[in-house]
Amino acid sequence: MCYRVACKKCGNYGWGGCGEHLKTLYASIDKGKHCMCRSWPGVVIPSSDNASSSTTETTTATTTATTTS
């Protein structure tokens, strides 16, 4: 079973346990309170609006450059 733990590095909430219940545990923690010092395997971490937009622009530019070459 997975359980919430307080991170000693950042003070936010991370996880301990088996790793099989991380989606449920991640959803139970308030936005902005997740520890990112350790990965959350199997959990899709929402990105900020700015990061999404620049990723989209980079992907489009790479695709265009690859297509025209």
N, C-alpha and C positions, 0 to 999 in steps of 0.2 A: 504494500500500500504506500502511496506517496503522501507526503505531508509538507506543510509550509514551514520554512525555517527563515530566521532573520540572518541576512548576510553580514558577516563581520567586516567586510571591506566597504560596502556601499550603504548598508543600513536598510536596504529594500528587502523584499521577500523573494527567496529562492525556493528550492525544493530538496527534499531528501526522500529516500525510499527506493522503490523498485523501478520507477520510470514508466510504468504502464498506465498511469492515471494523470499524466501531466496536462492533457487538454482540459480536463475538469478542474484541476488545481489552478492552472493559469487563468481560466475564466472566473474563478472565485476571488482573484486578487484585483483590487481596484487599479484602474488605468494609471500608469506612472509610478506604481509601487513595485513593479517587477524587477528583480535583480537580473542583470544581464552579464554578470561576471562568469556565469556558467550557462551553457546552452540548455535549451528546452527541446529535446529531441521529439519530433512528431508534432510540434506545435507551430502553426503558421503565425509568425509574429507580424502584426500590422505595422506598416512603416508610416512615417509622417508624410504629409502631402507633398512637401518639398522634395523628399527623397524619391517618391514615386514619379514625380514629374521629370526629374533629371535622369532617372533610370530609363524612362520611356524615350526621352530625347537621345540618350546615348545608344540605346538599342536601335532606334530608327536610323541614326547616322551610320552605325555599323552595318546594318542591313543594306542601306543604300550604297555604301562604299563597296560592299561585297558584291552586290548585284551588278553595279556598273563596271567592275574590274574585269 
